[in-house]
């Protein structure tokens, strides 16, 4: 509003005396002068409204959570412009002794440039808003690329597992006749102990050819089996009662992000447990109800959830506080989903609901 006033300052300074002279001759000076001032104020309010409307169309930050660094990036240029404009706006009259000096009368030619400078400063606010919006879009693209990279790595890992399974299957099928011959020899020789041992070895080999957990979804199988393996190797009990309906309307990258981040957070929480009496476990369950897929992931913990301004922060030494949670919420939002964390004694449960 100050910038708009400065834009019209020289016009007001030059125009009002002329109109006042006309009003005095007409004889309705006070009434017409009041009307003129109010019309000028209304015009400036309308321009202000249009400018703010235009800035709002450029700068879309409603759905963004701005950290302190980004808030400073947005505020500091505006604060600098505001400070300079405010100082200039308030020094139009200088009192020296008992005499008042009006700067527009002293520096009239300079004040003609004030309109251009004020317009330029208004444009600079638009440029700042546009630049800031592009920065937010760039950050969002980086987040999407990070999710895509995570999904791609998961797909590569899944493909490697499939190739291993394929090679193992081919090897087993190639040796099947040899296994049958060996079993026949052991059976006819009457060496029951050797026969049992050989059968056990074959059973273990066949078990390795298949995934331990089957959910009905290739992506979910790859993620959950990978996390199961990691948890098992680190002495964390892994419970799974998770199934996914066929033809589920969830993008693979979103399902991968939801499962990866929640299970990673749970496993990480178990890793940090220092109380040796606590049983480390991770549990994932699912149920379909009223066109919604409800997912529950829980784990043991011996430390509470930490928050900063109602945002969950990571207990790890990292600058990416809450990125995993943010990625989960970002994926859920596409499907009108909900996210809720329930904290109990030595246990944290995450509940997610996805419209399918």
WOWO-V62469 format. One line per field, one symbol per residue. phi: phi as a letter, one per 40 degrees, with the letter a starting at -180 (. if undefined). burial: # if it has 16 or more other C-alpha atoms within 10 Angstrom, else .. Layout:
phi->???
burial->???
//
This chain:
phi->.ccccccccccccccddccccccccchbdcccccccccccccdccccddcccccccccbbbccbcccccccccccddcccccccccccccbcbbcbgcbbbcddccbccccccccccccccccccccccccccccccccccccccccccccccccccccccccccccccccccccccccccccccccccgcccccccccccccccccccbccbbbgbcccdccccccccccccbgbcbbbbbbbccfccbcdcccccccdcccccccccccccbccccccabbbbaabafgbcbbbbbacabbccbbbfgbcbccccacccgccccccccccdcbfcbbabbbbcfabbbbbbbcb
burial->..#####.##.........#..#.....#..##..........#...#..#...#..##..............#...#..##..#..................#......#..##..#..##..##.###.##..#......#...##.##..##..#..#...#..##..#......#...#..#........#.............#...###.#.##########..#....###.#.###.....#..###########.#######.#.....######.#.#...###########.........###......##.#########..#.#.........##########
//
